[in-house]
């Protein structure tokens, strides 16, 4: 019997496959079937009766109603796209700035890292919902501050709106930034210090070093953080579209069929968002 000879490349591929095999098995068993079944239900009108679940095939009617006739879904999608256009760059840039600051050689650096990661540990829908209800996710009465008015009146709306949004949602931005900060920290600690020393010897300023050395090395991690941020914010329990899907799922008028159709439309929108953001950043990387 001939022996199979493993090359170094195949051996590494086999080791990698072994490590990810639990996830693959779990996905095939616990995720793939529910996804396929939800797609099946999205083309049907679903009724739950005492004798079981009854489905009536309606084709693309659920999708047409979601896209063209449901004002609540369209309104929430437009709001989601607007917020995502602000949230993604603000969270990623904020995470990078904080990572740069706490990567410096300062006292209690480990404590600061813990503080910024702490919201990730205790995060949950009910906790943030309670903070939102109590108005603890923003600076109180910020609209009355002179600085806020000055920013609003003196800067271009394209620049002023993200700054005002950051002030209003500072706690939420911090809440969603913990993992991204750790990823950037890991990347900063991998940068070869000799490159920094060579740049300083050549007379480069700290600003030039950041743009010419640090940021290019962190670009792969920027893409990773953008993907993570989009997925995390999009699937967060208090996301209005997620709540809309839940409400339709248990509604006697729409039911499971329409809710799954909305979920698939939302899934496609998220995929498009990921493709657009990663495509733009990949072009920037080149």
C-alpha positions as CSV (number, residue, x, y, z in Angstrom):
1,X,0.0,0.0,0.0
2,X,1.4,3.4,-1.1
3,X,2.1,5.8,1.7
4,X,0.7,9.3,1.4
5,X,3.6,11.8,1.6
6,X,2.7,15.1,3.3
7,X,4.5,18.2,2.2
8,X,5.2,20.9,4.7
9,X,2.4,23.0,3.1
10,X,-0.1,20.2,3.4
11,X,0.9,19.5,6.9
12,X,0.3,23.1,7.9
13,X,-3.0,23.1,6.1
14,X,-4.1,19.9,7.9
15,X,-3.1,21.4,11.3
16,X,-5.1,24.5,10.6
17,X,-8.1,22.4,9.5
18,X,-7.9,20.4,12.7
19,X,-8.1,23.6,14.8
20,X,-11.1,25.0,12.9
21,X,-12.9,21.6,12.6
22,X,-14.9,22.0,15.8
23,X,-16.3,25.3,14.4
24,X,-17.1,23.7,11.0
25,X,-18.9,20.7,12.7
26,X,-20.8,23.1,14.9
27,X,-21.8,25.2,12.0
28,X,-23.0,22.3,9.9
29,X,-25.0,20.8,12.8
30,X,-26.4,23.8,14.6
31,X,-26.4,26.7,12.0
32,X,-26.7,25.5,8.5
33,X,-30.0,23.7,8.9
34,X,-31.7,26.6,10.7
35,X,-30.5,28.9,7.9
36,X,-31.8,26.7,5.1
37,X,-35.1,26.2,7.0
38,X,-35.5,30.0,7.5
39,X,-34.9,30.5,3.8
40,X,-37.6,28.0,3.1
41,X,-40.0,29.7,5.5
42,X,-39.3,33.1,3.9
43,X,-41.1,32.0,0.7
44,X,-44.2,30.8,2.7
45,X,-47.0,32.2,4.8
46,X,-46.5,30.4,8.1
47,X,-49.3,29.7,10.6
48,X,-48.9,27.9,13.9
49,X,-51.9,25.8,14.7
50,X,-52.7,23.3,17.5
51,X,-51.9,20.5,15.1
52,X,-48.5,21.9,14.0
53,X,-47.0,24.4,11.6
54,X,-48.8,25.0,8.3
55,X,-47.1,26.7,5.4
56,X,-48.6,28.2,2.2
57,X,-46.2,29.0,-0.6
58,X,-46.3,32.7,-1.6
59,X,-43.1,33.1,-3.6
60,X,-41.4,36.5,-3.2
61,X,-44.5,38.2,-1.7
62,X,-42.8,38.5,1.7
63,X,-39.7,40.1,0.2
64,X,-41.7,42.5,-2.0
65,X,-43.8,43.6,1.0
66,X,-40.7,44.2,3.1
67,X,-38.8,46.2,0.4
68,X,-41.7,48.1,-1.2
69,X,-44.6,48.2,1.2
70,X,-43.5,48.1,4.8
71,X,-42.7,51.7,5.9
72,X,-41.4,50.6,9.3
73,X,-38.7,48.3,7.8
74,X,-37.6,50.8,5.1
75,X,-37.4,53.6,7.6
76,X,-35.3,51.5,10.0
77,X,-33.0,50.3,7.2
78,X,-32.3,53.9,6.1
79,X,-31.6,54.9,9.7
80,X,-29.3,51.8,10.1
81,X,-27.3,52.8,7.0
82,X,-27.0,56.4,8.2
83,X,-25.9,55.3,11.7
84,X,-23.5,52.7,10.3
85,X,-21.8,55.3,8.1
86,X,-21.1,57.3,11.3
87,X,-20.5,54.4,13.8
88,X,-17.9,52.4,11.8
89,X,-15.3,55.2,11.3
90,X,-15.9,56.8,14.7
91,X,-15.5,53.5,16.6
92,X,-12.5,52.4,14.6
93,X,-10.7,55.7,14.8
94,X,-11.6,56.1,18.5
95,X,-10.2,52.6,19.1
96,X,-7.0,53.3,17.3
97,X,-6.4,56.6,19.2
98,X,-7.0,54.9,22.6
99,X,-4.7,52.0,21.6
100,X,-2.0,54.4,20.6
101,X,-2.3,56.2,24.0
102,X,-2.3,53.2,26.3
103,X,0.5,51.6,24.3
104,X,2.8,54.2,25.6
105,X,5.1,53.5,28.5
106,X,3.0,54.9,31.3
107,X,2.2,53.9,34.8
108,X,-0.8,51.7,35.4
109,X,-0.9,50.8,31.7
110,X,-2.5,47.4,32.5
111,X,-5.2,49.1,34.6
112,X,-6.1,51.4,31.8
113,X,-6.4,48.5,29.4
114,X,-8.6,46.7,31.8
115,X,-10.9,49.7,32.2
116,X,-11.3,50.1,28.4
117,X,-12.1,46.4,28.0
118,X,-14.4,46.2,31.0
119,X,-17.6,47.2,29.1
120,X,-17.1,44.2,26.8
121,X,-17.1,41.9,29.8
122,X,-20.3,43.2,31.3
123,X,-22.1,44.1,28.1
124,X,-25.6,42.9,27.6
125,X,-28.8,44.2,26.0
126,X,-30.6,44.8,29.4
127,X,-27.6,46.7,30.8
128,X,-27.3,49.1,27.9
129,X,-31.1,49.4,27.7
130,X,-31.1,50.5,31.3
131,X,-28.3,53.0,30.6
132,X,-30.3,54.4,27.6
133,X,-33.5,54.8,29.7
134,X,-31.6,56.7,32.3
135,X,-29.8,58.9,29.8
136,X,-26.4,57.6,30.9
137,X,-25.0,57.0,27.4
138,X,-24.3,60.7,26.7
139,X,-23.2,63.9,28.3
140,X,-26.2,65.4,30.1
141,X,-27.7,68.5,28.4
142,X,-24.8,68.7,26.0
143,X,-26.9,70.7,23.5
144,X,-26.9,73.6,26.0
145,X,-23.1,73.8,26.1
146,X,-21.4,76.6,24.2
147,X,-18.8,74.2,22.7
148,X,-21.5,72.1,21.1
149,X,-23.2,75.2,19.6
150,X,-19.9,76.5,18.4
151,X,-19.1,73.2,16.6
152,X,-22.6,73.1,15.1
153,X,-22.4,76.7,13.8
154,X,-18.8,77.0,12.7
155,X,-18.0,73.7,11.1
156,X,-19.2,72.1,7.9
157,X,-22.1,69.7,8.6
158,X,-20.1,66.8,7.1
159,X,-17.4,67.4,9.9
160,X,-19.7,68.7,12.6
161,X,-22.2,65.8,12.6
162,X,-19.7,63.0,13.5
163,X,-18.2,65.2,16.2
164,X,-21.6,65.9,17.7
165,X,-22.6,62.3,17.4
166,X,-19.4,61.3,19.3
167,X,-20.3,63.6,22.2
168,X,-23.9,62.5,22.3
169,X,-23.1,58.7,22.2
170,X,-19.7,58.7,23.9
171,X,-20.6,55.9,26.3
172,X,-22.0,53.8,23.4
173,X,-18.8,54.3,21.3
174,X,-16.7,53.3,24.3
175,X,-18.9,50.3,24.9
176,X,-18.4,49.0,21.3
177,X,-14.7,49.7,21.2
178,X,-13.1,47.3,23.7
179,X,-12.3,44.4,21.4
180,X,-11.0,46.8,18.6
181,X,-8.7,48.5,21.1
182,X,-7.2,45.1,22.1
183,X,-6.7,44.1,18.4
184,X,-4.9,47.4,17.6
185,X,-2.8,47.0,20.8
186,X,-1.7,43.6,19.6
187,X,-0.8,45.0,16.2
188,X,1.1,47.9,17.7
189,X,3.2,45.6,19.9
190,X,4.2,43.6,16.8
191,X,5.6,46.5,14.9
192,X,9.4,46.3,14.7
193,X,10.9,49.0,16.9
194,X,14.0,49.3,14.7
195,X,11.8,50.8,12.0
196,X,10.8,53.6,14.3
197,X,14.4,54.2,15.3
198,X,15.5,54.3,11.6
199,X,12.7,56.7,10.8
200,X,13.7,59.0,13.7
201,X,17.3,58.9,12.6
202,X,16.2,60.0,9.1
203,X,14.4,63.0,10.7
204,X,10.8,61.8,10.5
205,X,8.4,63.5,12.9
206,X,5.9,61.5,15.0
207,X,3.1,62.5,12.6
208,X,5.1,61.2,9.6
209,X,6.0,58.0,11.5
210,X,2.3,57.4,12.2
211,X,1.2,57.8,8.5
212,X,4.2,56.2,6.9
213,X,5.0,53.3,9.4
214,X,2.3,52.7,12.0
215,X,-0.8,53.0,9.9
216,X,0.4,50.9,6.9
217,X,1.3,48.1,9.3
218,X,-2.1,48.3,11.0
219,X,-4.2,48.4,7.8
220,X,-4.9,44.6,7.9
221,X,-6.2,45.1,11.4
222,X,-8.2,48.1,10.4
223,X,-10.1,45.9,8.0
224,X,-10.6,43.3,10.7
225,X,-11.9,45.9,13.1
226,X,-14.2,47.3,10.5
227,X,-15.7,43.9,9.8
228,X,-16.0,43.1,13.5
229,X,-17.7,46.5,14.2
230,X,-20.2,46.1,11.4
231,X,-21.2,42.6,12.5
232,X,-21.3,43.4,16.2
233,X,-23.4,46.6,15.8
234,X,-25.7,45.0,13.2
235,X,-26.4,42.0,15.4
236,X,-26.6,43.8,18.7
237,X,-29.8,42.9,20.7
238,X,-31.0,46.5,20.8
239,X,-30.7,47.0,17.1
240,X,-34.0,48.4,15.9
241,X,-34.2,46.0,12.9
242,X,-33.5,43.0,15.2
243,X,-36.3,44.1,17.4
244,X,-38.6,44.6,14.3
245,X,-37.8,41.0,13.2
246,X,-38.7,39.7,16.7
247,X,-42.0,41.6,16.7
248,X,-43.0,40.3,13.3
249,X,-42.0,36.8,14.2
250,X,-44.6,36.7,17.0
251,X,-47.2,38.8,15.2
252,X,-50.5,37.1,14.2
253,X,-50.6,39.2,11.0
254,X,-47.1,38.7,9.6
255,X,-45.6,35.7,11.4
256,X,-42.5,33.6,10.9
257,X,-42.7,33.7,7.1
258,X,-42.4,37.5,6.8
259,X,-40.0,37.8,9.7
260,X,-37.5,35.4,8.1
261,X,-37.8,37.3,4.8
262,X,-37.0,40.5,6.6
263,X,-34.0,38.7,8.3
264,X,-32.7,37.6,4.9
265,X,-33.0,41.1,3.4
266,X,-31.2,42.4,6.4
267,X,-28.5,39.8,6.0
268,X,-28.0,40.8,2.4
269,X,-27.7,44.4,3.4
270,X,-25.0,43.6,6.0
271,X,-23.1,41.6,3.4
272,X,-23.2,44.5,1.0
273,X,-22.0,46.8,3.8
274,X,-19.1,44.5,4.5
275,X,-18.2,44.2,0.8
276,X,-18.3,48.0,0.4
277,X,-16.2,48.8,3.5
278,X,-13.6,46.1,2.9
279,X,-13.4,46.9,-0.8
280,X,-12.7,50.6,0.0
281,X,-10.1,49.8,2.6
282,X,-8.5,47.2,0.4
283,X,-8.1,49.8,-2.4
284,X,-6.6,52.2,0.2
285,X,-4.2,49.5,1.3
286,X,-2.9,49.1,-2.3
